[in-house]
Amino acid sequence: MTIQNAINFIKQGQHDNDLRTRLVKADNSQARQEILDQNDLIFTPEEFEEAYSLTLFKCQHQENADALMEFRMWWLMLCRSPDTGATSP
């Protein structure tokens, strides 16, 4: 797990509609993690936040910063969404 993987995820995730769609359609956090693993995008939440901060610091235009902030909010909301594929005991 590295910050570079998280940076790669941020870059790829902002432009790869297929990746975002697959992550949204995943039934649970484990399925989302498997998608990330298959794409060599293994990182912790802390590494994501560090990568986000580093990437935001490098933004030279407000539009880029806004897009990055929107992506972060999308990812955080997705991570916090309840698992839909789980059944109750």
Summary of the structure (lengths in Angstrom):
residues: 89
radius of gyration: 13.5
end to end distance: 33.3
largest distance: 50.8
contacts: 221
relative contact order: 0.19
helix: 73%
strand: 0%
